[in-house]
Amino acid sequence: MPRELTLDVRGMEPPEPLTRVLEAIDDFVPGDTLTVVIDRMPTPLFRVLERNGYAYRVGPGRDALHEIVIRRRDPPA
């Protein structure tokens, strides 16, 4: 069963948000998602995600400036 997690990193100073996100997705399998609630654009996080097989979508947040949904990319068929 896929997991759907939410992580609120508003107000945290770098690099704590990056560290928390990487810990949360460390054991992700395809289908798992993490929604990150954040008040700034975490550009370094995007490079780490792309290099390590994760996809992400950035959108406006309901209670924060941004919400980033992260998932592990499906393996090639």
Secondary structure, 3 states (H helix, E strand, C coil): CCCEEEEECCCCCCCHHHHHHHHHHCCCCCCCEEEEEECCCCHHHHHHHHHCCEEEEEEECCCCCEEEEEEECCCCC
